């Protein structure tokens, strides 16, 4: 008898940080945060899938100025099950000013 084990998958979210760099003299490193959703049966599977996904997005390209730009994974920040009810992920922090400096869309927000 063959036993087939079926594992249910749930949606998980991964927070990934990438850095783009170049040896061009005036190039400033650019960082980006990606929020990615994918199915997984466990945290370990979600982490492995997130790393596979991230590595597939690492690139080396030559931009319009002829500069070689390398984009690489800095860190898999977190994996977590999707919260449900329309919420994908929740982040908590203590320093709103630091968040304003980090998030460019907050620069024009007055509190």
N, C-alpha and C positions, 0 to 999 in steps of 0.2 A: 504494500500500500504506500502511495506517495502522499505525504502530508504537505500541503501548501499553506504557508502562514501569510495571511494578508494583514498588513499593518495600515491602519487608517492614517492618512495625512491630514494635517491642519495647516492653515496659512501661518507663516512666520514672517517677521520683518527683520532685516539686517541693516545695521548702520555701518557704512563703510567710509573711510576717509582716504582720499587719494591726493597725491602731490604731482604737479607738473613742473619739471625743471628743464633748464637748458644751459649749455656752457656759453651761450651768447652773452657778451659783456653787460648789456642793459636789461637782460631778462630777469624778472623777479618771480620767484616761485609762486605758484597759484595752488591753493588747496580747494578741494571740493568734498562735500559730504553727500553721499548717495544713500537714499532710503529705498530698499529693494524688498519686494514681497515675493515669496515663493512657498511651495508646499514642502512639508517635512513631517516625519513621524516622531521626531524627538529633538531635543536640543543639540545633541551630538550630530545628528544628521543635518540639522539646520546650519550649524557652524561649518560643517564640511561643504555643504552646498553653497553657502555664502562665500567661502574662500575660493571655491572653484569658479563661481560667478565673477568674483573680484579679479582673479588672476587672468580670466579671459578678457577683461577690460583694460589691462595694462597695455600701453602702446608706446611705440616709438614712431614719430611722424616728422616730416620736414614741413614746416609752416610756409606761408606765402613769402616770408623774408629769407627763406633758405636755411633757417635755424632748425636744428634737430631738437625736438621737444620730447621728453620722456615722461610718461605718466605712469606712476606706480602706486601700488597699495601702500599706505602708511600703516593702517591698522583696521582690523575688524573691531569696531567699538562695542557692538552688542548684537545679540540675537534674542528675540523674544517672540512669544506667540502673539498674533494679532489680537488686540483687545476686544474687538467686536463692537457692535453698535455704531459703526462708522469710524471708530478710532483705530488708527494703526499702531501708534506708539505714543508713549508718554514719557516726557523728560522732566526732571525736577532740578532746580538750581537755587542757589542762595544769593547770588550777586547779579542783580538786574543790570547794573552798569556794565559789568563784564559781558553780559549777554548783548547789550546794545552795541558795544564795541565789536563784538563778534559777528552779529547779524546785520548786514547792510540795510535790510528792509526796515530795521528799527530806527535808523538814523533820523528819519523824518517824523517819527512818532513823538508827540508830546504827551507827557503823563501828568 
